[in-house]
Amino acid sequence: MHIAVTGATGFIGRYMVHGLARAGHDVRALARPGRESAIEKPVERPIEIHSGDLTNAKSLEGFLDGIDILLHLASAHDHFTEEEMQKVNVQGTDNLIKEAKRSGSPDIRLWIISSAVIGAPVYSYYRDSKRVQEKIIRGSGFEWASFRPTLVYGRGDFRHTAPLLKKCGAQGGSLWIPHDGRSKINPVHVEDVVEAVIRFFDFTRGVDCIYELAGPAGIPYNEFIDLTIAATSGKVKRRNIPKKWIDMGMTVLSWFKDTTEYRRSSAYFGLHHEHDITNAVHELGWTPRTYAEGIREVAAGDWWKQEDPAAVPPAKAG
């Protein structure tokens, strides 16, 4: 199939492009002007690169010509400003829909890689923008599918995975964890996310579906940290800060500054982030690896110790 991919220079997007090419699909990747060279070209199959920006509707002309499926991964995360998130996540998605209606095939399908945390009760503008993004896709009039991965980890992720491995791989000191560490999270390996999407191509009832993608079971945050320390052969000691001490500290801090963001961050550690992956398992025959297995694979070697991401070989989805 002919597949257009946004977010191809991102962590998940790089793996997705390789996985689609390996599966025999023709890929057209969107890259912002000046970022074309950042797309890692697979060796299995040549890909086409379209220079354009989601926030510039004119630049998207031709991106969806002859395309069977639009796989939308591009996203401005919560380290961007609210204005940037609105422009990329909301307006950018709307621009794609308009281009699909203008020049795309009437049978084009829209698949979005969103986030399983969009249903989390803790407020963030990022989550709100992703909720709106999915609603735009679902109301477009095109056939759609939504894949919602939770916390994604893997080799080559220098935003989340590498910093975590560095902290856990320390050879001394303490790693302080908010609250009692019993709230559960459910990380998913990046290659498992790619596999779920690839499996969806063979699903005969693949219309208007939502799949949450996570590990096989939630694990307490303390266990998540302990497994990561073991995988890196770290000597750091994991310690917990009781919630009452955090609340007292923020009360004092609130006398001098706005603590809204700190309170939101603290609330995250009081929530269970478990996700129902039943339909992905039964409909797609998908079997994600456990975090214990996955983090051992990811921590192998010293890629996460590199200060320059360019020194890490291109992502290769398995």
C-alpha positions in Angstrom: 0.0 0.0 0.0 0.9 3.7 -0.4 1.2 5.2 3.1 1.8 8.8 4.0 3.5 9.3 7.4 3.7 12.4 9.6 6.1 12.6 12.5 8.7 10.4 10.6 11.6 12.2 12.3 10.3 11.4 15.8 11.2 8.5 18.0 8.2 6.3 17.2 8.0 7.6 13.6 11.5 6.5 12.8 10.7 2.9 13.9 7.4 3.1 12.0 8.9 4.1 8.7 11.4 1.2 8.9 8.6 -1.3 9.9 6.3 -0.2 7.1 9.2 -0.5 4.5 10.2 -3.9 5.8 6.5 -5.0 5.5 6.7 -4.0 1.8 4.7 -0.8 1.8 5.5 2.4 -0.1 6.1 5.2 2.3 5.9 9.0 1.7 7.2 10.8 4.8 6.5 14.4 5.7 9.4 16.5 6.8 9.6 20.1 7.8 11.6 22.2 5.4 15.3 21.9 6.4 14.6 18.6 8.2 14.5 16.3 5.3 17.9 14.8 6.1 16.7 13.8 9.6 14.6 11.1 8.1 16.4 7.7 8.4 16.0 6.0 5.1 15.4 2.2 5.4 17.6 -0.1 3.5 14.8 -2.5 2.7 12.9 -0.1 0.4 13.3 3.5 -0.9 10.9 6.0 0.6 9.7 9.4 -0.8 10.1 12.5 1.2 7.6 15.4 1.0 8.8 18.8 2.3 6.0 20.5 4.2 4.8 21.8 7.6 1.5 20.8 9.3 0.9 24.4 10.3 1.2 25.5 6.6 -1.7 24.1 4.7 -0.3 25.2 1.3 2.9 23.1 1.9 0.8 20.0 2.3 -0.4 20.1 -1.3 0.5 16.8 -3.1 1.4 15.0 0.2 -1.7 12.8 0.0 -1.8 12.3 -3.8 -2.3 8.5 -4.6 -2.2 7.6 -0.9 -4.2 4.7 0.6 -3.5 5.4 4.3 -2.4 8.5 6.2 -0.6 7.4 9.3 -0.5 10.5 11.5 2.1 10.5 14.3 3.3 14.1 14.3 2.6 15.8 17.6 3.8 18.7 19.7 4.3 17.3 23.2 4.0 19.0 26.6 7.5 20.5 26.4 6.1 22.9 23.8 4.0 26.0 24.5 0.2 25.7 24.5 0.1 27.8 21.3 2.5 25.4 19.6 0.6 22.4 20.7 -2.6 24.0 19.3 -1.0 24.8 16.0 0.5 21.3 15.4 -1.9 18.9 17.2 -5.2 20.6 16.4 -4.8 23.0 13.4 -2.2 20.7 11.8 -4.6 17.8 11.9 -7.4 19.9 10.5 -5.1 20.9 7.7 -4.4 17.3 6.9 -8.1 16.5 6.8 -8.7 19.4 4.4 -5.9 18.2 2.1 -7.3 14.7 2.2 -10.7 16.0 1.1 -9.1 18.3 -1.5 -6.8 15.9 -3.3 -6.9 12.5 -1.5 -8.7 9.4 -2.7 -12.3 9.1 -1.4 -11.2 5.7 0.0 -8.2 7.0 1.9 -8.1 5.8 5.5 -6.8 7.8 8.4 -4.9 6.1 11.2 -3.7 8.1 14.1 -1.1 7.3 16.7 -2.3 9.2 19.7 -1.8 8.6 23.4 -3.4 6.2 25.9 -3.1 8.9 28.5 -5.6 11.2 26.8 -8.2 9.7 29.2 -6.2 10.4 32.3 -8.0 12.6 34.8 -4.9 14.9 35.5 -5.2 18.0 33.4 -2.7 19.0 30.8 -3.1 21.1 27.6 -1.3 18.3 25.7 -3.9 15.8 26.7 -6.7 18.1 25.8 -5.1 18.9 22.4 -4.8 15.1 21.7 -8.4 14.6 22.6 -9.4 17.2 20.1 -7.1 15.8 17.5 -8.7 12.4 17.7 -12.2 13.9 17.5 -11.2 15.7 14.3 -10.1 12.4 12.8 -13.2 10.6 14.0 -15.5 13.3 12.6 -13.7 13.6 9.2 -16.0 11.3 7.3 -13.1 9.0 6.4 -12.5 5.5 7.7 -10.3 5.8 10.7 -8.4 3.9 13.4 -6.8 5.1 16.5 -3.8 3.5 18.2 -3.1 4.8 21.7 0.2 3.8 23.1 1.0 4.6 26.7 4.6 5.4 27.9 6.7 4.2 24.9 10.3 3.3 25.6 13.1 2.0 23.3 16.6 2.4 21.9 17.2 5.8 20.4 14.7 7.7 22.7 16.7 10.5 24.1 13.8 12.4 25.5 12.6 9.8 28.1 14.4 6.5 27.9 18.0 7.6 27.8 17.6 10.0 30.8 15.9 7.3 32.8 18.6 4.8 32.1 21.3 7.3 33.0 19.6 8.0 36.4 19.1 4.3 37.1 22.6 3.4 35.9 24.3 5.7 38.3 26.9 3.9 40.4 26.0 5.5 43.7 23.7 8.0 45.4 19.9 8.0 45.7 17.0 8.1 43.3 14.0 9.8 45.0 10.5 8.6 43.9 7.4 10.7 44.8 4.8 9.0 47.0 4.9 5.3 48.0 5.6 4.0 44.5 2.6 1.7 44.4 0.7 3.4 41.6 0.9 1.4 38.4 2.2 2.3 35.0 2.2 0.1 31.9 5.1 1.0 29.5 5.2 -0.4 26.0 8.2 -1.2 23.8 8.4 0.9 20.6 8.8 -2.2 18.5 5.6 -3.6 19.9 3.8 -0.4 18.9 5.0 -0.9 15.3 4.0 -4.5 15.3 0.5 -3.7 16.4 0.0 -1.3 13.5 1.5 -3.7 11.0 -0.8 -6.5 12.2 -3.8 -4.2 11.7 -3.3 -4.3 7.9 -4.5 -7.9 8.1 -7.5 -7.3 10.2 -10.6 -7.7 8.1 -12.9 -5.5 10.2 -10.4 -2.6 10.3 -12.9 0.3 10.4 -13.4 2.9 13.1 -11.3 1.0 15.7 -9.5 2.1 18.9 -6.6 0.2 20.3 -4.8 0.9 23.5 -1.2 -0.3 23.3 0.6 -1.1 26.5 2.6 -3.8 28.2 0.8 -7.0 29.2 0.2 -5.8 32.8 0.6 -2.7 34.9 3.6 -2.6 37.3 4.1 -0.5 40.4 6.3 2.5 39.9 8.8 1.2 42.4 9.1 -2.0 40.4 9.5 0.0 37.2 12.5 1.8 38.7 14.0 -1.3 40.3 13.8 -3.2 37.0 15.5 -0.3 35.2 18.2 -0.2 37.8 18.8 -3.9 37.4 18.9 -3.7 33.6 21.6 -1.0 33.7 23.6 -2.6 36.5 23.2 0.6 38.5 24.1 0.9 42.1 21.8 3.8 42.9 19.4 3.4 45.8 15.7 3.9 45.1 14.0 5.8 47.8 10.5 7.2 48.3 9.3 10.6 49.5 6.0 10.3 51.4 3.2 12.3 49.9 2.6 14.2 53.1 6.1 15.6 52.9 5.6 16.6 49.3 2.3 18.3 50.1 3.9 20.2 53.0 6.7 21.3 50.8 4.4 22.6 48.1 2.3 24.4 50.7 5.4 26.3 51.8 6.5 26.9 48.2 3.1 28.2 47.3 3.7 31.2 49.6 6.3 32.4 47.1 5.2 31.1 43.7 2.5 29.3 41.7 2.7 25.5 42.4 0.0 24.4 39.9 2.5 22.5 37.7 4.2 20.8 40.7 0.8 19.7 42.0 -0.2 18.2 38.7 3.2 16.4 38.5 2.7 15.0 42.0 -0.9 13.9 41.2 0.6 11.7 38.4 2.2 9.5 40.9 -1.1 8.9 42.7 -2.9 7.5 39.6 -2.9 3.9 38.3 -2.0 4.0 34.6 -3.2 0.6 33.5 -4.8 0.1 30.1 -7.1 -2.4 28.5 -5.3 -4.0 25.6 -7.8 -6.8 25.2 -8.9 -6.0 21.7 -5.4 -5.6 20.4 -4.5 -9.0 21.9 -7.5 -10.8 20.6 -8.3 -9.0 17.3 -4.7 -8.5 16.2 -3.0 -11.5 17.8 -0.7 -9.0 19.5 1.6 -10.1 22.3 3.6 -7.2 23.9 6.7 -8.0 25.8 7.0 -7.4 29.5 8.8 -4.4 30.8 11.4 -6.7 32.5 12.2 -8.3 29.1 12.0 -5.1 27.1 14.2 -2.9 29.3 16.9 -5.5 29.4 17.0 -5.4 25.6 16.9 -1.6 25.5 19.6 -1.1 28.1 22.1 -3.4 26.4 25.1 -1.6 25.1 26.0 2.0 25.8 23.9 4.0 23.4 22.0 5.7 26.3 25.3 7.0 27.6 26.0 9.0 24.5 25.6 12.7 24.7 25.1 13.1 20.9 22.0 11.2 19.6 23.6 11.3 16.1 26.2 8.8 17.4 23.5 6.2 17.7 22.9 4.0 14.7 19.5 4.3 12.9 16.5 2.7 14.5 15.6 -0.8 13.3 12.2 -2.1 14.2 12.2 -5.8 14.7 
